[in-house]
Amino acid sequence: MALKTVALLHPGEMGAAIGACLRGRGLRVVWASAGRSAATRFRANAAGLEDLGALERALGVADIVLSVCPPHGAFALAREVAGHGFKGVYVDANAISPATVRNIGRVLEAAEATFVDGGIIGPPPVPGVSSRIYLSGGRARDIAVVFAGSNLEAIPLEGAAGAASALKACYAAWTKGTTALLAAIRALATHEGVEAALLEEWRRSQPELPKRSEAVTVQARKAWRWIGEMEEIAASFEAAGLPAGFHLAAAELYRRLEGFKDGTAAPALVEVTAAFRRGAPRRKAASGDRRRSSAPRAQEETTRFKFGTAAIKRDAAKRLRSLKRP
C-alpha cells in the first residue's frame, strides 16, 4: 500500500515541525482543527498543513496517522482514532512507556489498523536542525522510508512495538531526569546557604555542572509537558523491577513549574528554585471530580483527549495504576 497522506494529530511545536518535514518530502499532510487552540492553528498554518476541520475527515483520507501529543493524552487519542474505524498505519510517536505503547497497539490492531511505535529524540526538526525518530513493530521500515532525506532521521529497530519507546524512555530518563535533579540540588544549596561553595567545588571537580544546573530555566515554559513523561518513565522502571522514585520526584518538580507554561522569556534560576520550594499551585477541585475519579475504568478511557496541565494532574494516578496492570 502506498503511503502518501499523513493525518498529523496534533500539530504542537514538535508535530508542526515534523509535518513540515513530511511536506518537504512531497507527502500530503492533513490535520483536524476542530477543538484545537488558536496557537495550534497558527503553527499548522505556518507549516503549510491542510486543515480538514473534523477528525473523521482527516482519517478518511489518511494512509498514516501520526500521533504527537503530550503523554497523558496518547491512549485516549488512540482510542478515539480506533473508534472511527481507521485501518491504515498508526504511528504513536509520544513519550510513553513500553507498557502504554503495547496497550495502544492492542487497541489499534483490534480495530484492524497497523501499529508502529515511535520515539523522538532531539528538538523539533526545523531547517538547520536534525533529530531522530526510532521506530519498531509492524511496518517500521516502511515508515522510515517516508522520512528519508528529511531533517527527521528515521531509524527502524529490530524489536517489536515498545522497543522504540523503551529507548526514548531510557534517553529521557537521563536528560530530563538530571535536568530536574541538578536544579533541585541548586534549590537545596540555596536553602542551606551553601550555593556559592557548591558552585566553586563544581567548577574545580565537575566543571560542566554549573552550566548544566541552569538548563532548567530554558525548559521551564514546557516543563508541564514533561510531568506525564516522567511518570511514564517511572512506570517503566517499576515494570522492570527498578525503583520508580527518581522520576516520580522529577515529575513533581516539573509540576511545580506549571506557572511558567508558555512564557515568552526564560525565568531566572532563582525564580525556578523558588517555585520548587513553594510547591505546586493548589487548584480548587471541580465539583464532579470525586465522582469522576470513581467512575469505571472503561468509561474514563473513552474520555476525549484534552490538552493542558489540569488533565495531567487529574489523570496521573489513574494512568500509573493502569500501567501496573498486566
C-alpha positions in Angstrom: 0.0 0.0 0.0 1.4 3.4 -1.0 1.8 5.8 1.9 1.0 9.3 0.5 -1.2 11.1 3.0 -0.5 11.7 6.7 -3.0 12.8 9.3 -1.0 14.7 11.9 -2.6 14.6 15.4 -2.0 17.3 16.7 0.5 19.9 15.5 2.2 21.3 18.6 5.7 22.6 18.4 7.2 19.2 17.6 4.3 18.0 15.5 4.2 21.0 13.3 7.9 20.8 12.5 7.5 17.1 11.6 4.6 18.0 9.4 6.7 20.5 7.5 9.4 17.8 7.1 6.9 15.4 5.6 5.5 18.1 3.3 9.1 18.7 2.1 9.2 15.0 1.2 6.1 15.6 -1.1 3.5 14.0 1.1 0.1 15.4 1.7 -0.2 16.3 5.4 -3.7 17.0 6.9 -4.9 17.8 10.3 -8.2 18.5 12.1 -8.7 21.9 13.6 -12.0 21.2 15.5 -11.5 21.9 19.2 -7.9 23.0 18.7 -6.5 26.3 20.0 -5.6 29.4 18.1 -1.9 28.7 18.8 -2.2 25.2 17.2 -3.9 26.7 14.2 -1.1 29.2 13.8 1.5 26.5 13.9 -0.3 24.3 11.5 -0.8 27.2 9.0 2.8 28.2 9.3 3.9 24.6 8.5 1.6 24.5 5.4 -0.6 21.7 6.8 -4.0 21.1 5.2 -6.9 21.7 7.6 -9.8 19.3 7.1 -11.7 20.5 10.1 -13.1 17.3 11.6 -11.1 14.3 12.7 -13.3 12.0 10.7 -12.5 13.8 7.5 -8.7 13.7 8.2 -8.8 10.0 9.0 -10.9 9.3 5.9 -8.1 10.4 3.5 -5.1 9.3 5.6 -2.8 6.3 4.9 -0.9 7.2 8.1 -1.9 8.7 11.4 1.0 10.3 13.2 0.2 10.9 16.9 2.4 13.6 18.5 0.8 14.8 21.7 1.5 15.2 25.4 2.0 11.8 27.0 -1.2 11.9 29.2 -3.3 12.1 26.0 -1.8 9.3 23.9 -4.1 6.5 25.0 -7.3 8.4 24.7 -6.3 9.8 21.3 -5.6 6.3 20.0 -9.0 5.0 21.3 -10.7 7.9 19.5 -9.0 7.1 16.2 -9.8 3.4 16.6 -13.4 4.3 17.3 -13.6 6.0 13.9 -12.6 2.7 12.2 -9.2 3.8 10.9 -7.5 0.9 9.2 -4.2 2.5 7.9 -0.9 2.7 9.7 -1.0 4.4 13.1 2.4 5.7 14.4 2.5 6.6 18.0 5.4 9.0 18.5 4.7 10.0 22.1 6.9 9.9 25.2 5.2 7.0 26.8 6.2 3.7 28.5 6.6 0.4 26.6 3.5 -0.9 28.5 1.4 2.0 27.4 2.6 1.6 23.8 1.6 -2.1 23.8 -1.8 -1.2 25.2 -2.3 1.3 22.5 -1.1 -1.2 19.9 -3.7 -3.7 21.0 -6.5 -1.1 20.7 -5.5 -0.1 17.2 -4.9 -3.6 16.0 -8.3 -4.7 17.3 -9.7 -2.1 15.1 -7.7 -3.6 12.1 -5.1 -0.8 11.9 -1.4 -1.5 11.6 0.6 -0.2 14.6 4.1 1.3 14.7 5.8 2.5 17.8 7.9 5.7 17.5 10.3 7.5 19.9 11.6 11.0 19.0 15.0 12.1 20.3 16.1 15.7 19.8 14.5 19.1 19.2 11.8 19.9 16.7 13.4 19.3 13.2 13.2 22.8 11.8 15.5 23.8 8.9 19.1 23.5 10.0 18.2 21.2 12.9 18.3 17.4 12.7 16.6 15.0 15.1 15.8 11.2 15.1 12.7 9.1 15.3 13.3 5.5 16.3 10.6 3.0 15.0 9.7 -0.5 16.0 7.0 -3.1 15.2 4.7 -3.5 12.2 5.7 -1.5 9.2 8.6 0.3 10.9 10.8 0.1 7.9 8.1 1.4 5.5 7.5 4.4 7.8 11.3 5.0 7.9 11.2 5.4 4.1 8.6 8.1 4.4 11.1 10.3 6.4 14.1 9.5 4.2 16.1 12.7 3.3 14.2 14.9 5.8 15.5 16.7 8.9 14.0 13.9 11.0 16.2 10.8 10.5 14.1 7.6 10.9 15.9 4.6 12.4 14.0 1.3 12.4 14.8 -1.1 15.3 14.6 -4.9 15.2 12.3 -5.2 18.2 8.5 -5.3 18.4 6.4 -2.4 19.3 7.6 -1.0 22.6 11.3 -1.0 21.7 11.4 2.5 20.3 9.5 3.9 23.3 11.8 2.0 25.7 14.9 3.6 24.0 13.2 7.0 24.3 12.4 6.4 28.0 16.0 5.4 28.7 17.3 8.5 27.0 14.9 11.0 28.6 15.4 9.3 32.0 18.9 10.7 31.9 18.5 14.0 30.0 15.3 15.3 31.6 15.7 13.5 34.8 19.1 15.0 35.5 17.9 18.5 34.5 15.3 18.3 37.3 17.8 16.7 39.7 20.5 19.4 39.2 18.1 22.2 39.5 16.7 20.7 42.7 20.3 20.5 44.1 20.7 24.2 43.4 17.5 24.8 45.3 18.7 22.8 48.3 22.1 24.5 48.3 20.4 27.9 48.2 18.1 27.0 51.0 21.1 25.9 53.1 23.2 28.9 52.2 26.0 26.9 50.5 25.2 27.6 46.8 28.4 29.6 46.3 30.6 26.9 47.9 28.9 24.2 45.8 29.4 26.1 42.6 33.0 26.6 43.4 33.5 22.9 44.2 31.7 22.0 41.0 34.0 24.3 39.0 37.0 22.5 40.4 35.8 18.9 40.2 32.8 18.8 37.9 33.3 21.9 35.6 30.3 21.1 33.4 27.7 21.1 36.2 27.3 24.8 36.9 26.0 25.5 33.4 24.0 22.3 33.2 22.3 23.0 36.5 20.8 26.1 34.9 19.4 24.3 31.8 16.0 24.1 33.5 15.5 27.8 33.0 15.4 27.4 29.2 13.0 24.4 29.6 10.7 25.9 32.2 8.0 27.0 29.8 7.4 23.5 28.6 8.1 21.6 31.8 4.4 20.9 32.1 4.7 18.5 29.1 7.3 16.5 31.0 5.2 15.7 34.0 3.5 12.8 32.2 6.7 11.7 30.6 8.5 11.4 33.9 5.5 9.4 35.3 5.6 7.1 32.2 9.4 6.6 32.8 8.7 5.9 36.5 6.2 3.2 35.4 8.8 1.8 33.0 11.4 1.4 35.8 8.8 -0.1 38.1 7.7 -2.6 35.5 11.4 -3.7 35.2 11.6 -4.2 39.0 13.6 -1.0 39.5 12.8 1.9 41.9 10.4 4.5 40.4 11.1 7.2 42.9 13.7 9.1 40.9 11.4 10.1 38.1 8.3 10.5 40.2 10.3 13.2 42.1 11.2 14.7 38.7 7.5 14.7 37.7 6.7 16.6 40.9 9.5 19.1 40.3 8.2 19.8 36.8 4.7 20.1 38.1 5.9 22.9 40.4 7.0 24.8 37.2 3.5 24.9 35.7 3.3 28.6 36.4 5.9 29.2 33.7 3.8 27.5 31.0 4.1 29.2 27.6 6.1 32.1 29.0 7.7 34.4 26.4 11.1 34.6 28.3 13.1 32.1 30.3 12.8 32.7 34.0 15.9 33.3 36.2 17.2 30.3 38.1 16.3 32.0 41.4 12.6 32.0 40.2 12.8 28.3 39.3 14.3 27.3 42.6 11.7 29.4 44.5 8.9 27.7 42.6 10.4 24.3 43.6 10.3 25.3 47.2 6.8 26.7 47.1 5.4 23.5 45.7 2.7 23.0 43.1 0.0 25.7 42.9 -3.2 24.5 44.5 -6.3 24.4 42.4 -9.9 24.0 43.7 -11.3 20.7 42.5 -14.3 20.8 40.3 -17.5 19.7 42.0 -17.7 16.4 39.9 -14.0 15.4 40.2 -14.6 13.0 43.1 -17.4 11.3 41.2 -15.4 11.1 38.1 -12.4 9.5 39.9 -14.6 6.6 41.0 -16.1 6.0 37.5 -15.4 2.7 35.8 -12.1 2.5 34.0 -13.7 1.8 30.6 -15.7 5.0 30.9 -12.6 7.0 31.9 -10.6 5.6 29.0 -13.2 6.8 26.4 -13.0 10.4 27.6 -12.0 12.6 24.7 -8.3 13.7 24.8 -7.7 17.2 26.1 -4.5 19.2 26.3 -3.4 21.0 29.4 -1.9 20.7 32.8 -5.2 20.1 34.6 -5.7 16.9 32.7 -2.2 15.7 33.7 -3.0 16.1 37.4 -6.4 14.6 37.1 -5.2 11.5 35.2 -1.8 10.9 36.8 -2.8 8.4 39.5 -5.2 6.5 37.2 -2.6 6.2 34.5 0.1 4.8 36.8 -2.4 2.3 38.2 -3.3 1.1 34.7 0.3 0.8 33.7 0.8 -1.7 36.5 -2.0 -4.0 35.2 -0.9 -6.9 33.0 
